[in-house]
Amino acid sequence: MAPVILLLAFCCTLLLYLYSICKQRPANFPPGPPRLPVWGSYWLLLLKNFKFLHIGFHKLAQKYNTKILGLYLGSFPAVVVNDYKNIREVLTRPEFQGRVKLFILNLRTYNKNLGITLADDGMWENQRRFSLRHMRDFGFGRRFAELEDIGKEEIQDMLDLLNGRREDKEVFSDGLALAPGLFYPVFFNALWFIISGHRFPINEHQNLRYFTRQALRFVRSIDVTGSAVVQTPWIRHVMPYYCGFTDLMEGTSNILKYIKEAVTEHKATYSEEHMRDFIDVYLKEMSTQKTQEASFFSEEQLHVVCMDFLIPAIIVTTSILSFSIAFLLNYPAVQTKMQQELDTEVGRDRLPSLDDRARLPYNEAFLREVMRKVSIVPMAVGHRATEDTQLSGYNIPKVSSCTYISKFWSSLYRNQRRTFQ
Ligand code: HEM
């Protein structure tokens, strides 16, 4: 009899223990699903939508009737912000400017606080300011004749491909051009020119496409929650491919390989008299600051900064254009209006340029509407509260590197109607 009683007592204790875990939440934490063993609320999130986590978050926020969702991703308390006012606060209040420190993401930054996207403390501010300031000198975010000419050449190249004047088997399938692959050279080469002063010529597009595939492997292998491999790191040893670990590691190291080669080549041909591109400017700053003990500048940091700019430049912009094509196919009347505006204002004998922009309001409105509608980054970079704080009356605790705030942009537009006219 005694063993049966013991077993029953054990089961009851276990159930009580699991129940107490489910109920564990910081005081005055935003409403949200319970914390289950091992993966916390992540189980329930996956149940809501296994493929698109932002939709899962959206459904949970609806279920708990809240604009700020509080939940546990594994053992990490997380807050998902769901409306304009709170998103603004997360983006602007200094105590929310920490970044989530997930081991899987640290593997991408040499296990250090590097880069821009995932860096915090002084590093983020310093490197963000420096990069934006100096990339501008080579055309980033402003008008720059040389870069505009390069853009035109790349677009002409793409048109040649579409018009059958040259071939690229990686872009066509059964006579159909594949997006976003079609757009990769245009965007990659524009940013690669700013960073390294070079472009991949047509006969090297294979290498360029290899690079973009690696970027895609990286982007697809990770989500804002860090995915299951963060909650249970051991699964990377059991099923490395299935949990995204292989793609994350290989994608990152293949991208870094390219960037490292470019930096090495720049160091070999560097001349202080002649700054050719962003890498040169960065190397110069490194040598200026090398005597300072607390410099943010290092070669590893340069690699990660380049990666932080290159990946979105390739993925985000080309995805937006692909969505634009899809919308144009679905709204032929809009396509006709855009073409009419182009024909009237630019004509068919030349490519449009930035000088034409002010005369093409309908084309511009269309692109802006696409960006609004598709919400291409539905869940942004995870932020971390660097101190105990409050948001809309709820407590947001500082839990070393774990409390993080994500932003759920698409819900801002959940009542949207068809707006292409
Ligand atoms: C329409 C296109 C784009 C959208 C919707 C978009 C969206 C975002 C969002 C939501 C963030 C997170 C901001 C935060 O949480 O603080 C971000 C960060 C970032 N994006 Fe983009 N992005 C776009 C295009 C680009 C492009 C083309 C580049 C590079 C050439 C780029 C580079 C970056 C970088 C470096 C960061 C990190 C900035 C930081 O942490 O301060 N993005 N982007």
Residues whose N, C-alpha, C, O or C-beta is under 5 A from the ligand:
A	BS01	HEM	I116 T117 D308 F309 P312 A313 V316 I376 V377 A380 V381
